[in-house]
């Protein structure tokens, strides 16, 4: 399989999107969840490689890095600060709160206002910043009134501790409810060639010019197996299947901001090379038809 090679600043070819209308980022970002240990728990298996991944991402033009307090927990944020502080001008680091960890692979929603405020303060400290560019509610906690969760984010924004607010794993009704309390500039839902249950959310984001950050952006399972239609299109495009899956997202909508994650510099180079992959209209139609 031929692969499009990542070169310095290749990510700039993915285009740009302005979060909140005033915070420009390249549309192909980096998701920092996989930098942690197995089960998104504890330190990385190879600490030096994790640091190299973060530095290489910036070298390739990545200026949008997504993380969360629960990745590790805390490990991902600490690695980002270790590798990249003092931060390059224009580098946007987004983080989240609202999920707590009790062990590897275990996630529990906690949206109490005092907890969200505490975690914002701790993220500011770990990331070594005075203001978080994009602070996302990782999950809406059904045990706490939603307006209370949105309200503390509004208050933190007014206090200057966060610049913009985002949501994660929500429906259109959730976004509308949140926007009555605080401006929402991004939504982070699972979305890829294979999983498209958030089409209505994407349509709403397109209409309202809200950034849609698709987590788990690279298709998996049968779509990546040799002999699949995705493989055939990748061969024709002189790219890898993973690169084509990412290139499809970049072409699918101008508001999509994929954040492929990896703990390997080699895979990072492959993922970032997707920014240079050009898909024809015919290839897009084939990709539209094989997923979902």
C-alpha positions as CSV (number, residue, x, y, z in Angstrom):
1,X,0.0,0.0,0.0
2,X,1.4,3.4,-1.0
3,X,1.3,6.0,1.8
4,X,1.1,9.8,1.6
5,X,4.1,10.9,3.7
6,X,3.7,13.6,6.3
7,X,6.1,16.6,5.8
8,X,6.6,19.6,8.0
9,X,3.3,21.7,8.2
10,X,1.4,19.2,6.0
11,X,-1.6,19.6,8.4
12,X,-2.1,23.1,7.0
13,X,-3.5,21.5,3.9
14,X,-6.5,20.4,5.9
15,X,-7.8,24.0,5.9
16,X,-8.9,26.0,8.9
17,X,-11.9,26.5,11.1
18,X,-12.6,29.4,13.5
19,X,-13.9,28.1,16.8
20,X,-16.4,30.6,18.1
21,X,-15.7,32.7,15.0
22,X,-12.4,34.0,16.6
23,X,-10.1,31.1,17.3
24,X,-8.6,29.6,14.1
25,X,-7.3,26.1,14.1
26,X,-6.2,23.7,11.3
27,X,-9.0,21.2,10.8
28,X,-6.9,18.1,11.3
29,X,-5.9,18.0,15.0
30,X,-4.6,15.5,17.5
31,X,-6.4,13.6,20.2
32,X,-4.2,12.9,23.2
33,X,-6.1,10.1,24.9
34,X,-3.9,7.3,23.6
35,X,-0.8,8.8,25.2
36,X,-1.8,7.2,28.5
37,X,-1.5,3.6,29.7
38,X,-3.7,0.7,28.9
39,X,-7.4,1.4,29.5
40,X,-6.6,5.1,29.4
41,X,-5.1,4.6,32.8
42,X,-1.8,5.5,34.2
43,X,1.4,6.6,32.5
44,X,2.4,5.7,29.0
45,X,4.3,2.5,28.2
46,X,7.0,4.6,26.5
47,X,7.2,8.0,28.1
48,X,9.9,9.3,25.7
49,X,7.8,8.3,22.6
50,X,4.8,10.1,24.0
51,X,6.8,13.3,24.3
52,X,8.2,12.8,20.7
53,X,4.6,12.3,19.4
54,X,3.5,15.7,20.9
55,X,6.5,17.6,19.6
56,X,6.2,15.9,16.2
57,X,2.5,16.8,15.9
58,X,3.4,20.5,16.3
59,X,6.2,20.2,13.8
60,X,3.6,18.8,11.3
61,X,1.4,21.9,11.8
62,X,-1.1,20.5,14.3
63,X,-2.3,23.5,16.3
64,X,-5.4,21.9,17.9
65,X,-4.8,19.3,20.6
66,X,-7.7,17.7,22.4
67,X,-7.4,16.1,25.9
68,X,-9.3,15.6,29.1
69,X,-8.7,15.6,32.8
70,X,-9.9,11.9,32.9
71,X,-7.2,10.7,30.5
72,X,-4.8,9.0,32.9
73,X,-6.5,10.5,34.9
74,X,-4.4,13.8,34.6
75,X,-1.5,12.1,32.8
76,X,-2.4,13.4,29.3
77,X,-2.6,17.0,30.4
78,X,0.7,16.6,32.3
79,X,2.5,15.1,29.2
80,X,1.2,18.0,27.0
81,X,2.7,20.6,29.4
82,X,6.0,18.7,29.8
83,X,6.4,18.4,26.0
84,X,5.1,21.7,24.7
85,X,5.3,24.4,27.4
86,X,5.9,27.2,26.8
87,X,3.4,26.8,24.0
88,X,3.9,28.0,20.5
89,X,1.8,31.0,19.4
90,X,-1.5,29.8,18.1
91,X,-1.5,26.4,19.7
92,X,-5.0,25.6,21.0
93,X,-5.3,23.0,23.7
94,X,-8.8,21.8,24.5
95,X,-9.6,19.8,27.6
96,X,-12.7,18.4,29.3
97,X,-14.3,17.6,32.6
98,X,-17.4,15.6,33.6
99,X,-16.2,12.0,33.7
100,X,-14.3,10.5,36.6
101,X,-12.2,7.4,36.6
102,X,-12.3,4.5,39.1
103,X,-10.1,2.2,37.2
104,X,-8.9,1.2,33.7
105,X,-11.7,1.5,31.2
106,X,-14.1,2.8,33.8
107,X,-15.9,6.1,33.3
108,X,-18.6,7.7,35.4
109,X,-20.4,11.0,34.8
110,X,-20.1,13.7,37.5
111,X,-21.5,17.1,36.7
112,X,-21.8,18.7,40.1
113,X,-20.9,22.4,39.7
114,X,-18.3,22.4,42.5
115,X,-16.6,19.4,40.9
116,X,-16.5,21.0,37.4
117,X,-15.1,24.2,38.9
118,X,-12.5,22.3,40.8
119,X,-11.4,20.3,37.8
120,X,-11.1,23.5,35.7
121,X,-8.8,25.0,38.3
122,X,-6.7,21.8,38.3
123,X,-6.5,21.7,34.5
124,X,-5.3,25.3,34.4
125,X,-2.5,24.3,36.8
126,X,-1.5,21.1,35.0
127,X,-1.5,22.7,31.6
128,X,0.3,25.8,33.0
129,X,-2.1,28.3,31.4
130,X,-4.2,31.2,32.7
131,X,-7.1,30.4,30.4
132,X,-8.3,27.2,28.7
133,X,-9.1,27.9,25.0
134,X,-11.8,25.3,24.8
135,X,-13.3,23.6,27.9
136,X,-15.8,20.8,27.1
137,X,-18.4,19.1,29.3
138,X,-17.3,15.5,28.8
139,X,-20.8,14.2,29.5
140,X,-24.0,15.7,30.8
141,X,-24.7,14.1,34.2
142,X,-28.3,13.0,34.3
143,X,-28.2,13.2,38.1
144,X,-27.6,16.9,38.1
145,X,-29.8,19.6,36.5
146,X,-28.3,20.3,33.1
147,X,-28.7,24.1,33.5
148,X,-26.5,23.9,36.6
149,X,-23.7,22.2,34.6
150,X,-24.0,24.7,31.8
151,X,-24.2,27.5,34.3
152,X,-20.9,26.8,35.9
153,X,-19.2,26.8,32.5
154,X,-20.8,30.2,31.8
155,X,-19.5,31.5,35.1
156,X,-16.0,30.2,34.5
157,X,-16.1,31.9,31.1
158,X,-17.2,35.2,32.6
159,X,-14.3,34.9,35.1
160,X,-11.8,34.5,32.2
161,X,-10.7,31.0,33.1
162,X,-12.1,29.5,29.9
163,X,-12.4,31.1,26.5
164,X,-14.9,28.9,24.7
165,X,-17.3,26.1,25.8
166,X,-17.9,22.8,24.1
167,X,-20.1,19.7,24.7
168,X,-19.4,16.0,24.2
169,X,-21.8,13.1,23.2
170,X,-24.9,15.2,22.9
171,X,-28.1,15.4,20.8
172,X,-29.4,18.5,19.1
173,X,-31.8,19.2,22.0
174,X,-28.9,19.2,24.4
175,X,-27.0,21.7,22.3
176,X,-30.1,24.0,22.1
177,X,-30.6,23.8,25.8
178,X,-27.0,24.6,26.6
179,X,-27.0,27.6,24.2
180,X,-29.8,29.2,26.2
181,X,-27.3,29.4,29.1
182,X,-23.8,29.7,27.5
183,X,-22.5,30.0,23.9
184,X,-21.4,26.6,22.5
185,X,-18.7,26.6,19.9
186,X,-18.0,22.8,19.5
187,X,-19.6,19.4,19.8
188,X,-17.5,16.2,20.2
189,X,-19.4,13.0,19.2
190,X,-18.3,9.7,17.7
191,X,-18.5,9.9,14.0
192,X,-16.6,8.1,11.2
193,X,-17.1,6.2,7.9
194,X,-18.7,3.4,9.9
195,X,-20.6,5.2,12.7
196,X,-22.9,8.0,11.5
197,X,-25.6,8.1,14.1
198,X,-24.9,11.8,14.7
199,X,-25.8,13.0,11.2
200,X,-28.6,15.3,12.6
201,X,-26.1,16.8,15.1
202,X,-23.7,17.4,12.2
203,X,-26.4,19.1,10.2
204,X,-27.2,21.3,13.1
205,X,-23.6,22.2,13.6
206,X,-23.2,23.1,9.9
207,X,-26.2,25.3,10.1
208,X,-25.0,27.1,13.2
209,X,-21.3,27.1,12.3
210,X,-20.4,25.0,15.4
211,X,-17.3,22.9,15.2
212,X,-17.9,19.1,15.2
213,X,-15.0,17.2,16.6
214,X,-15.5,13.5,15.6
215,X,-13.8,11.2,18.1
216,X,-12.7,7.8,17.0
217,X,-12.4,9.3,13.5
218,X,-10.8,6.3,11.8
219,X,-13.1,3.5,10.7
220,X,-12.4,0.1,12.2
221,X,-13.4,-3.6,11.7
222,X,-14.3,-4.9,8.3
223,X,-13.8,-1.6,6.6
224,X,-10.1,-1.7,7.3
225,X,-9.6,-5.4,6.3
226,X,-7.7,-6.2,3.1
227,X,-10.0,-6.5,0.1
228,X,-12.6,-4.1,1.4
229,X,-13.9,-1.3,-0.8
230,X,-12.0,1.2,1.5
231,X,-8.7,-0.6,0.6
232,X,-9.5,-0.4,-3.1
233,X,-10.2,3.4,-2.9
234,X,-7.0,3.9,-0.8
235,X,-4.9,2.1,-3.4
236,X,-6.4,4.3,-6.1
237,X,-5.8,7.4,-4.0
238,X,-2.2,6.3,-3.3
239,X,-2.9,6.5,0.4
240,X,-3.6,4.2,3.4
241,X,-7.1,3.2,4.4
242,X,-6.7,5.3,7.6
243,X,-5.7,8.3,5.6
244,X,-8.7,7.9,3.3
245,X,-11.0,7.6,6.3
246,X,-9.7,10.9,7.6
247,X,-9.7,12.6,4.2
248,X,-13.3,11.6,3.8
249,X,-14.1,13.5,7.1
250,X,-12.2,16.6,6.0
251,X,-14.1,16.6,2.7
252,X,-17.5,15.6,4.2
253,X,-18.1,18.9,6.0
254,X,-16.2,22.1,6.6
255,X,-17.1,22.0,10.3
256,X,-15.6,18.6,10.9
257,X,-12.4,18.7,13.0
258,X,-11.0,15.2,13.2
259,X,-8.6,14.4,16.1
260,X,-6.9,11.1,15.3
261,X,-4.9,9.9,18.3
262,X,-1.9,7.6,18.5
263,X,1.1,6.9,20.8
264,X,3.4,6.3,17.8
265,X,5.3,8.8,15.8
266,X,5.0,6.5,12.8
267,X,1.2,6.4,13.0
268,X,1.1,10.2,13.7
269,X,3.0,10.8,10.4
270,X,0.5,8.5,8.6
271,X,-2.5,10.3,10.1
272,X,-1.3,13.8,9.4
273,X,-0.5,12.8,5.8
274,X,-4.3,12.5,5.3
275,X,-4.3,16.3,5.0
276,X,-2.6,16.0,1.6
277,X,-4.9,13.2,0.3
278,X,-7.2,14.4,-2.4
279,X,-10.4,12.4,-3.1
280,X,-12.5,12.7,-6.3
281,X,-16.2,13.2,-6.3
282,X,-16.6,9.6,-7.4
283,X,-14.4,8.3,-4.6
284,X,-16.5,10.3,-2.1
285,X,-19.7,8.8,-3.4
286,X,-18.2,5.3,-3.0
287,X,-17.1,6.1,0.5
288,X,-20.5,7.5,1.4
289,X,-22.1,4.3,0.3
290,X,-19.9,1.8,2.1
291,X,-20.2,3.1,5.6
292,X,-23.1,3.6,8.0
